[in-house]
Structure formats: C-alpha cells, structure tokens
C-alpha cells in the first residue's frame, strides 16, 4: 500500500516533456515574451497612445523622437509609434491567417499525396514543385497584379504561394507514419481512409506541423511588407509596416527615423518568430526526450 504522504508522480508525456525543454531554452522564451508584448500592445494600441494612426500634425512634420513622440513623426506629421502599433495588428493578423490557410491546405494535400501514393502522389507533388519553382514573392506580385490590390487579395496571394512548404513537410512525415502499427491496426478493423488519415495519422505528426507553421508566420509578414513596399498590399493611408517603409524611403538621409523604426519592428518580429520556431523544434524533437 502507498503511504499517505507519498505524492503521486504525474506520468510523462511528449507535450509535458516538450514544455519543460522549451522553458529551458532562454532564447525561445525571450522571443515568446517579445511576441506576447507585441500582440498585447497591438490589441490595446488605442489605450497606449493618445494619437490616432491617421492623425496629422503639420507642426511636427518629420519631427525627430521626443517625449511627446518617442519614435518621431513621419512626413505627414503622424506619430510613428502609433502607426507601428496599429500596423502590428495588420501584420500579425495577416501572418497568422495566411499560415492557417496554407497549413490547412498543405495538410490535406500532403496527407492525401503520401497516403495514396502512385498517380495521386505524382500529380500533387509535381503541382507543388511547379509552384515552388517560382519565387514566392514573384507569384504573389503576379496574383496581386491580376486580381487587384487590397488586404484580402494579399492574404489569398500569400497563402496560396505558401502551400507547398507545409505540403512537402507533411507528406514526408506521413510517408513514415503510415508504416506504423496503429495504421495497420486501423486498416484491420475496417476504418475508412479519411478516418485513418485525419484521425490517426495527422494527430501523430503535429510536431513538425506546429514548428513549420510558427516559422512560416515570419515569411508571411515579410511577404506582406514586401507587397506593401511595392504598393501592392494595403492601400494608403492604412498603417502597415511595408507601406511605412515605402512612404519614408525618400527621407532616408534627411529623416532616417521614419524608416528606421518600422524596419526594426519587422526585423524584431521576424527574428522572434524564427527563434520561437527553433525553440519549438528542439522541444518537440523526440530524440531529445530525457530518459
């Protein structure tokens, strides 16, 4: 019999061990904290700053950083910090939405391709290779040129060109997973192909999906910023980091702060997502599980 004062030991699991390993990765934890602060600041932008994102003050055109305007003002006298906070809403939202769309579509394509193999695998794999044979930003530019500018078209364009990445990763994971005993057992008891693919296989390959999705957000943010810089993303005067860089590039020597702070916002956000993805990859690697 167990002693009354003996505490029950919680059973070990992949996710519990992964959380412990992630917490030991100081770089990844710092990246997560930075992203959380950025998300909170974007949500409460209207509370954190007394200015509006489109509010102009002609007396402070290209004003340098000060107590009243910590990041200075742009060429139209708008507070740069305010526009960066409101721009974070667009960049982070678009980054997450496009990754969700591309990951969902890539998961379906990758699972079906690897599970059925043969002609289905060949056709889907060649289609993904065709898309990947062109630079993603070039395809996005072509899409925007054909269907028009705007945030909705930007989301669709970035999501579509991002599908091959998760599709190929998930395909390779399914090729390995479908040889496991639980798949053979599911076939033996008469489970349908859809149930085996999305009920048994897909939940067991979540680790690479989560890591790829996290790191893909940074690519989506960069793509949106690139489209905004080229004038194909959100339309002025919407506060968006890429457009802010584009509108301030003519003042790089006379008022460098106009492009410095939006550029730092992009760099810090992208770096944080990449470091977070690296931390998740190391944490979710089963080979690192402690004995």
Secondary structure as GFF3:
##gff-version 3
##sequence-region A 1 291
A	DSSP	alpha_helix	14	24	.	.	.	ID=ss1
A	DSSP	alpha_helix	26	43	.	.	.	ID=ss2
A	DSSP	alpha_helix	45	48	.	.	.	ID=ss3
A	DSSP	three_ten_helix	58	60	.	.	.	ID=ss4
A	DSSP	alpha_helix	80	116	.	.	.	ID=ss5
A	DSSP	alpha_helix	118	132	.	.	.	ID=ss6
A	DSSP	alpha_helix	136	147	.	.	.	ID=ss7
A	DSSP	alpha_helix	151	177	.	.	.	ID=ss8
A	DSSP	alpha_helix	181	188	.	.	.	ID=ss9
A	DSSP	alpha_helix	193	195	.	.	.	ID=ss10
A	DSSP	pi_helix	196	201	.	.	.	ID=ss11
A	DSSP	three_ten_helix	202	205	.	.	.	ID=ss12
A	DSSP	alpha_helix	206	229	.	.	.	ID=ss13
A	DSSP	alpha_helix	241	248	.	.	.	ID=ss14
A	DSSP	three_ten_helix	249	251	.	.	.	ID=ss15
A	DSSP	alpha_helix	257	284	.	.	.	ID=ss16
A	DSSP	three_ten_helix	286	288	.	.	.	ID=ss17
###
